[in-house]
Amino acid sequence: MKDHIEPGLKAMLGEKGKLCVSVIVPVDRLAASREQNPVQVRKAVEEACERIDLFAQRQQLDNTEQLKAKLWSLYDRIDFLHAGEGVGLYASENVERMEYFPFPVKRKVQAGASFNVRDLIYKLSMEHVYLLLTLSGRYAHLHFGRLDHLEEIKDGEFPKEFVDDYEYTRPAVASSNGFGLKNTEGDKSAKDQIRLESFYRAADRALDTYLNNGTPLLLAGVVKDLSLFEGVSGHQKNIRAKIEGNFDHTYPRELETAAWQALREENERRRKADLLRLNEQPASALSSGLHQSWTDAFLGRGLKLFVEKDFSQRAHRSELGDQLSVSFHEGWAVMEDAVDDLIELVLEKGGSVQFVENGELSAHGGVALLKRY
């Protein structure tokens, strides 16, 4: 089943067997080096065009000029000021796609019988919708988040403003030592906190409309406001991270950066927890290494694939596709990156993929498959 796969990715996986071109290039955000970004991507596209010609010559293909034109059209549409840390260009007979990556990528230029989709899948694995609620004591602002981009929600429910309509008359001093004044001001402080808690409780109730199916919630504000909100919130299970600070007069990009950093740190904690659970599994529940993982994935046994982010391996695939070998076999198809093909295979069979850092699966040869049975 592929129903859970993002439609654009599904279309790319469906192009397997056709001439597919992938160009992934890191870009520099520093102003001093930014002018080199178009040059580096242009060189990668030129290299891709050369690879198209080589592949077409080996496979005796005609009319590749249209595919090259698609690549150059994608190149012309790149917004290098907002390209993040990497650019991906993908083109085939039926696909024309450009992606910006908000994380470091390695340069890859490939023309072959399938796309190099690893960075794209890694991005999609991080691209969960989340909400950011900023609290200031006077306002509650709600933002819709995806990766490192935020969009404030303004729909009548949010933003919320705390209206201070409490009438306070400063009392006369009750005694020469001022104890009466202190008690009255302490009473006002307690009432202020109660009213602020009521304001945050109303904001929390308003979140019911937006927090569906475990949507992650990030909180931002000074410690006092974060503590007050958490104390009255009914959405404790949704709260993934807290960002401490005063964001009343923060530029939008600074808030986006803070939210994205907090989300990445939380995803990192969850990744480590998943890896710990993987290592606690009995040997019978796992396939270790590229060869055994491929065999079980081909048979549809793959529930979740764990793979080191930059692990790759050139290999050969049998005619039926059920066997894999790093050695040459007459008549077997060459896979420039069998790990990338394994990722696609697991997804096509209804499994999921979890990326981990390089070296974290050294005991499994860089890749491990959690089996369904």
FIPAKE-38328 format. One record per residue (C-alpha): residue in one letter; x, y, z. Coordinates in pm, 1 decimal, padded with zeros to 6 digits, m for minus. Each point is the difference from the previous one (the first is absolute). Example, Ala and Ser with C-alpha at 12.3 -4.5 7.8 and 13.67 -1.06 7.14 Angstrom:
<gudos>
(A (01230.0 m00450.0 00780.0))
(S (00137.0 00344.0 m00066.0))
</gudos>
This chain:
<gudos>
(M (00000.0 00000.0 00000.0))
(K (00124.0 00352.0 m00084.4))
(D (m00293.9 00198.6 00127.8))
(H (00200.2 00149.5 00287.2))
(I (00269.7 00134.3 m00233.8))
(E (m00006.4 00368.2 m00093.8))
(P (m00154.1 00025.4 m00351.5))
(G (00301.1 00170.0 m00156.4))
(L (00233.9 m00265.2 00135.6))
(K (m00235.5 m00272.9 m00118.1))
(A (00019.5 00143.5 m00351.7))
(M (00380.8 m00000.9 00018.5))
(L (00010.7 m00362.7 00116.0))
(G (m00232.9 m00084.4 m00287.3))
(E (00260.8 00118.5 m00250.6))
(K (00235.5 m00285.8 00083.4))
(G (00134.6 m00157.0 m00317.7))
(K (m00007.5 00327.7 m00191.6))
(L (00282.6 00250.5 m00029.9))
(C (m00007.8 00194.9 00328.2))
(V (00234.1 00287.7 00081.5))
(S (00082.5 00117.8 00352.9))
(V (00214.1 00304.8 00079.2))
(I (00060.0 00079.7 00368.7))
(V (00238.2 00283.8 00084.7))
(P (00088.6 00162.3 00334.8))
(V (m00026.3 00379.5 00006.8))
(D (00167.5 00252.5 00228.5))
(R (m00211.4 00239.4 00205.0))
(L (00289.7 00232.8 00081.1))
(A (m00019.2 00323.4 m00196.2))
(A (00372.2 m00010.0 m00082.6))
(S (m00035.6 m00338.0 m00174.1))
(R (m00357.8 00023.1 m00124.6))
(E (00095.1 00126.8 m00345.9))
(Q (00163.9 m00338.2 m00071.2))
(N (m00325.3 m00191.3 00049.9))
(P (m00140.3 00053.3 m00352.4))
(V (00338.6 m00094.0 m00146.0))
(Q (00018.3 m00326.4 00195.1))
(V (m00354.0 m00103.3 m00088.1))
(R (00053.5 00091.4 m00365.5))
(K (00309.0 m00223.6 m00011.5))
(A (m00201.1 m00284.5 00151.6))
(V (m00273.8 00040.8 m00263.2))
(E (00262.1 m00000.8 m00275.6))
(E (00142.5 m00322.5 00144.4))
(A (m00350.3 m00146.8 00014.6))
(C (m00050.7 00076.1 m00370.5))
(E (00322.2 m00186.8 m00077.7))
(R (m00121.3 m00296.3 00204.3))
(I (m00331.0 00006.7 m00188.3))
(D (00189.6 m00034.7 m00327.3))
(L (00208.1 m00291.1 00135.2))
(F (m00305.8 m00182.8 00133.4))
(A (m00190.8 00059.2 m00323.7))
(Q (00294.2 m00130.9 m00202.9))
(R (00023.3 m00320.4 00209.5))
(Q (m00376.6 m00059.0 m00007.8))
(Q (m00040.1 00118.3 m00361.5))
(L (m00248.4 00269.9 00093.1))
(D (m00102.6 00288.3 m00223.0))
(N (m00137.0 00348.5 00058.6))
(T (00167.5 00092.7 00328.8))
(E (00002.8 00373.2 m00076.5))
(Q (m00341.8 00044.2 00161.6))
(L (00130.7 m00147.5 00324.5))
(K (00298.9 00234.2 m00003.0))
(A (m00234.6 00291.7 m00062.2))
(K (m00198.6 m00098.3 00309.7))
(L (00317.1 00012.6 00210.1))
(W (00095.3 00344.3 m00125.3))
(S (m00356.6 00120.6 00055.0))
(L (00020.3 m00115.6 00361.8))
(Y (00337.3 00171.0 00037.8))
(D (m00144.8 00330.8 m00125.8))
(R (m00273.2 m00015.4 00268.2))
(I (00234.2 m00038.5 00298.6))
(D (m00032.1 00273.7 00262.0))
(F (00351.9 m00008.5 00139.1))
(L (m00084.6 00247.2 00278.0))
(H (m00244.8 m00250.7 00149.8))
(A (00161.1 m00327.0 m00103.4))
(G (00084.5 m00111.1 00353.6))
(E (00311.7 m00218.3 00016.7))
(G (m00053.6 m00197.9 m00316.8))
(V (m00184.7 m00020.6 m00331.9))
(G (m00142.0 m00310.5 m00165.2))
(L (m00104.8 m00020.1 m00366.4))
(Y (m00183.8 m00309.5 m00127.3))
(A (m00107.8 m00065.1 m00358.3))
(S (m00130.3 m00289.0 m00207.2))
(E (m00258.5 m00052.4 m00273.2))
(N (m00288.5 00071.0 00240.2))
(V (00171.1 00175.4 00294.3))
(E (00133.5 00351.0 00040.5))
(R (00070.8 00089.1 00363.6))
(M (00213.3 00243.1 00198.2))
(E (00065.0 m00019.6 00375.1))
(Y (00178.7 00217.0 00253.6))
(F (00162.3 m00181.7 00292.5))
(P (00020.4 00168.5 00344.3))
(F (00284.7 m00233.4 00102.1))
(P (00347.0 m00079.5 m00140.0))
(V (00010.7 m00224.6 m00307.2))
(K (00278.0 m00162.5 m00200.5))
(R (00050.5 00071.0 m00368.8))
(K (m00158.7 m00270.3 m00217.4))
(V (m00044.3 m00007.0 m00375.7))
(Q (m00172.7 m00309.6 m00133.7))
(A (m00161.2 m00110.5 m00325.8))
(G (m00137.9 m00351.7 00008.9))
(A (m00304.2 m00224.1 00023.6))
(S (m00127.5 00158.7 00322.5))
(F (00021.2 00322.3 00200.5))
(N (00232.8 00055.6 00293.6))
(V (m00271.4 00073.1 00253.7))
(R (00182.3 m00034.8 00332.3))
(D (00027.7 00370.9 00082.8))
(L (m00357.4 00054.7 m00112.8))
(I (m00129.8 m00278.6 00224.0))
(Y (00210.2 00132.1 00287.8))
(K (m00160.6 00340.5 m00046.8))
(L (m00349.0 m00150.1 m00018.7))
(S (00067.9 m00190.8 00322.1))
(M (00064.1 00334.4 00171.0))
(E (m00277.3 00192.2 m00172.0))
(H (m00270.2 m00062.9 00256.3))
(V (m00242.8 00281.5 00068.5))
(Y (00038.5 00156.5 00342.9))
(L (m00139.9 00295.0 00193.4))
(L (00189.9 00268.5 00187.2))
(L (m00178.1 00192.3 00275.8))
(T (00177.0 00313.9 00120.3))
(L (m00105.4 00134.6 00339.6))
(S (00078.9 00343.4 00140.5))
(G (m00247.3 00060.2 00282.3))
(R (m00188.3 00244.1 m00219.3))
(Y (m00033.8 m00200.8 m00320.7))
(A (m00016.7 m00356.7 m00124.8))
(H (00107.4 m00040.9 m00363.2))
(L (m00036.7 m00328.2 m00188.0))
(H (00215.8 m00094.4 m00298.5))
(F (m00031.2 m00281.8 m00249.9))
(G (00343.0 m00154.0 m00056.4))
(R (00160.0 m00221.0 m00262.4))
(L (00376.0 m00056.1 00015.9))
(D (00160.5 00342.9 00051.3))
(H (m00298.9 00206.9 m00117.8))
(L (m00274.0 00151.3 00215.6))
(E (m00327.6 00162.1 m00094.1))
(E (m00203.2 00177.7 00264.8))
(I (m00362.4 m00109.7 00034.1))
(K (m00245.4 00291.1 00000.3))
(D (m00349.8 m00142.4 m00009.3))
(G (m00201.0 00157.2 00280.8))
(E (00120.0 m00248.1 00263.0))
(F (00360.8 00113.9 m00018.3))
(P (00176.9 00218.4 00080.7))
(K (m00149.5 00038.0 00346.2))
(E (00043.4 00312.3 00209.4))
(F (m00011.7 00016.2 00377.5))
(V (m00236.8 00285.4 00086.5))
(D (00089.2 00154.0 00335.6))
(D (m00336.8 00135.0 00111.3))
(Y (00060.0 m00059.8 00370.0))
(E (m00060.0 00319.4 00196.2))
(Y (00259.5 00053.0 00267.8))
(T (m00007.9 00286.9 00246.8))
(R (00314.8 00052.8 00199.9))
(P (m00101.4 m00021.7 00367.8))
(A (00100.8 00231.7 00275.9))
(V (00283.6 m00115.5 00220.9))
(A (m00154.8 m00193.1 00288.0))
(S (00284.4 00051.4 00243.3))
(S (00332.5 00166.7 00033.4))
(N (00184.7 m00320.2 m00080.8))
(G (m00193.7 m00042.1 m00329.7))
(F (m00117.2 m00359.6 00063.7))
(G (m00351.8 00076.7 m00125.6))
(L (00132.4 00132.5 m00332.5))
(K (00222.4 m00307.4 m00050.7))
(N (m00285.4 m00241.0 00067.4))
(T (m00229.8 00182.7 m00243.8))
(E (00263.8 00008.4 m00274.6))
(G (00070.4 m00367.9 00061.6))
(D (m00370.5 m00069.0 m00040.2))
(K (00000.6 00190.4 m00330.6))
(S (00299.3 m00202.3 m00121.4))
(A (m00182.3 m00324.4 00078.2))
(K (m00310.7 00119.8 m00184.8))
(D (00212.6 00103.8 m00297.4))
(Q (00145.6 m00348.2 m00019.8))
(I (m00346.7 m00157.1 00019.1))
(R (m00121.4 00222.9 m00283.3))
(L (00309.2 m00077.9 m00207.6))
(E (m00052.4 m00371.5 00055.4))
(S (m00358.4 00045.0 m00117.2))
(F (00130.3 00172.1 m00315.1))
(Y (00243.9 m00283.7 m00070.5))
(R (m00271.4 m00258.2 00068.6))
(A (m00217.9 00166.0 m00265.7))
(A (00293.5 m00004.2 m00244.4))
(D (00053.9 m00367.1 00077.0))
(R (m00365.0 m00083.5 m00068.5))
(A (00023.5 00183.8 m00332.6))
(L (00282.7 m00237.1 m00100.4))
(D (m00250.0 m00287.2 m00017.9))
(T (m00086.4 00105.3 m00354.3))
(Y (00360.5 m00026.2 m00121.0))
(L (00158.6 m00289.2 00190.7))
(N (m00107.6 m00306.9 m00195.7))
(N (00149.6 m00349.2 00004.2))
(G (00285.6 00087.0 00233.2))
(T (00111.5 00320.0 m00173.3))
(P (00322.8 00116.4 00171.1))
(L (m00030.3 00322.1 00202.7))
(L (00294.1 00228.1 00075.7))
(L (m00022.0 00270.1 00266.8))
(A (00199.6 00321.5 00005.3))
(G (00016.0 00264.8 00274.1))
(V (00164.0 00092.9 00328.7))
(V (00019.9 m00268.2 00267.1))
(K (m00288.3 00143.4 00205.2))
(D (m00243.9 m00005.2 m00293.5))
(L (00106.4 m00345.9 m00112.1))
(S (m00049.7 m00134.2 00349.9))
(L (m00343.4 00161.6 00039.5))
(F (m00120.1 m00133.7 m00335.1))
(E (00125.1 m00353.8 00063.7))
(G (m00173.4 00003.8 00336.9))
(V (m00343.2 00051.4 m00157.0))
(S (00048.2 m00171.7 m00337.6))
(G (m00192.8 m00308.8 m00101.0))
(H (00241.4 m00066.0 m00286.8))
(Q (00302.1 m00121.3 00193.6))
(K (00047.8 m00296.3 m00236.0))
(N (00032.1 00234.0 m00297.4))
(I (00269.9 00221.6 00152.5))
(R (00328.5 m00103.8 m00160.2))
(A (00231.5 00287.5 00087.1))
(K (00022.4 00331.7 00182.9))
(I (00193.9 00302.3 m00120.1))
(E (00088.7 00239.8 00278.8))
(G (00021.3 00371.2 m00074.4))
(N (m00192.4 00318.1 m00067.1))
(F (m00125.0 m00003.9 m00358.5))
(D (m00218.7 00312.2 00008.7))
(H (00226.5 00194.3 m00234.8))
(T (00185.2 m00281.5 m00175.7))
(Y (00041.5 00001.3 m00375.9))
(P (m00200.3 m00281.7 m00165.5))
(R (00314.0 m00168.3 m00133.6))
(E (00151.9 m00013.4 00349.5))
(L (m00312.9 m00167.6 00132.6))
(E (00005.1 m00248.5 m00290.7))
(T (00363.7 m00084.2 00071.7))
(A (m00068.6 m00052.9 00371.7))
(A (m00302.9 m00222.7 m00070.8))
(W (00181.9 m00206.7 m00262.8))
(Q (00297.9 m00051.3 00231.0))
(A (m00226.6 m00110.2 00286.5))
(L (m00188.2 m00240.0 m00228.1))
(R (00320.7 m00152.1 m00133.5))
(E (00129.9 m00054.8 00352.8))
(E (m00326.0 m00170.8 00096.4))
(N (00010.6 m00217.7 m00313.8))
(E (00356.9 m00091.9 00092.7))
(R (m00111.4 m00116.1 00345.3))
(R (m00275.2 m00210.8 m00155.9))
(R (00242.5 m00144.3 m00255.5))
(K (00233.2 m00112.7 00277.1))
(A (m00292.5 m00158.9 00183.6))
(D (m00100.4 m00189.1 m00318.5))
(L (00358.3 m00118.3 m00045.1))
(L (00012.3 m00121.1 00360.0))
(R (m00321.3 m00199.1 m00051.7))
(L (00145.9 m00146.6 m00320.6))
(N (00307.6 m00125.6 00184.3))
(E (m00223.2 m00161.4 00262.4))
(Q (m00179.7 m00212.4 m00260.9))
(P (00071.8 m00375.3 m00013.7))
(A (00213.1 m00116.2 m00293.0))
(S (m00298.3 m00181.2 m00150.7))
(A (m00184.6 00331.2 m00044.0))
(L (00279.0 00164.6 m00199.8))
(S (00185.8 m00030.5 m00327.1))
(S (00353.1 00137.7 00020.9))
(G (00207.9 00109.9 m00293.6))
(L (m00086.2 00095.4 m00354.8))
(H (m00039.1 m00349.5 m00146.0))
(Q (m00234.3 m00150.2 00257.9))
(S (m00196.8 00325.3 00028.6))
(W (m00050.2 m00001.6 m00377.5))
(T (m00123.8 m00358.0 m00003.0))
(D (m00254.9 00056.7 00277.6))
(A (m00110.1 00333.2 m00146.5))
(F (m00055.4 m00166.0 m00338.6))
(L (m00224.9 m00257.0 00170.8))
(G (m00203.9 00278.5 00159.3))
(R (00120.1 m00065.6 00355.1))
(G (00139.5 00347.7 00059.9))
(L (m00186.5 00200.4 00264.8))
(K (00259.1 00270.7 00062.4))
(L (00339.2 00053.0 m00158.1))
(F (00277.3 00161.9 00203.6))
(V (00280.7 00137.0 m00213.3))
(E (00301.3 00222.5 00055.9))
(K (m00061.0 00328.6 m00178.6))
(D (00306.1 m00012.2 m00228.7))
(F (00049.5 m00376.5 m00032.3))
(S (00017.0 m00110.0 m00363.9))
(Q (00110.7 m00312.4 m00184.5))
(R (00035.4 m00087.5 m00366.7))
(A (m00147.7 m00343.4 m00067.7))
(H (m00155.8 m00232.5 m00256.1))
(R (m00360.3 m00123.2 m00002.8))
(S (m00118.4 m00333.4 m00134.9))
(E (m00234.5 m00016.2 m00297.5))
(L (m00298.0 m00070.5 00226.8))
(G (00110.5 00267.9 00244.3))
(D (m00004.5 m00231.3 00301.1))
(Q (00378.8 m00024.7 00048.2))
(L (00279.1 00249.4 00048.1))
(S (00376.1 m00028.4 m00036.6))
(V (00293.5 00241.0 00014.6))
(S (00183.1 m00229.7 m00243.4))
(F (m00050.9 m00006.1 m00376.3))
(H (m00253.0 m00251.4 m00136.1))
(E (m00066.1 m00043.6 m00369.3))
(G (m00342.2 00138.5 m00090.5))
(W (m00059.5 00166.0 00337.1))
(A (m00099.0 00368.6 00004.5))
(V (00241.3 00255.1 00144.7))
(M (m00125.0 00225.5 00280.2))
(E (00217.9 00304.2 00059.3))
(D (m00144.3 00030.8 00351.1))
(A (m00172.8 m00316.5 00119.1))
(V (m00083.7 00167.0 00332.8))
(D (m00207.6 00260.5 m00179.1))
(D (m00178.3 m00278.8 m00191.4))
(L (m00059.5 m00185.1 00328.9))
(I (m00165.0 00311.1 00145.9))
(E (m00232.3 00017.9 m00300.9))
(L (m00076.5 m00372.0 00023.0))
(V (m00101.8 00021.8 00366.1))
(L (m00227.7 00295.3 m00072.0))
(E (m00158.1 m00173.9 m00299.5))
(K (m00078.4 m00302.3 00220.6))
(G (m00175.8 00217.2 00259.3))
(G (00283.8 00041.1 00251.2))
(S (00154.5 00315.0 00144.7))
(V (00353.0 00139.4 00024.4))
(Q (00193.0 00141.2 00296.7))
(F (00331.0 00175.5 m00068.3))
(V (00273.7 m00005.2 00264.3))
(E (00341.7 00159.9 00024.3))
(N (00303.1 m00153.1 m00167.1))
(G (00159.4 m00273.7 00210.5))
(E (m00305.2 m00065.0 00218.6))
(L (m00077.7 m00324.1 m00184.9))
(S (00356.9 m00126.2 m00025.2))
(A (m00101.3 m00321.5 00180.3))
(H (m00252.8 m00060.1 m00280.9))
(G (00219.8 00095.0 m00293.7))
(G (m00161.4 00341.8 m00046.3))
(V (m00357.2 m00121.4 m00048.1))
(A (m00255.8 m00202.1 00198.2))
(L (m00355.7 m00103.3 m00079.4))
(L (m00263.9 m00048.1 00270.1))
(K (m00219.3 m00282.2 m00130.8))
(R (m00375.3 m00042.4 00004.1))
(Y (00035.6 m00373.8 00063.6))
</gudos>
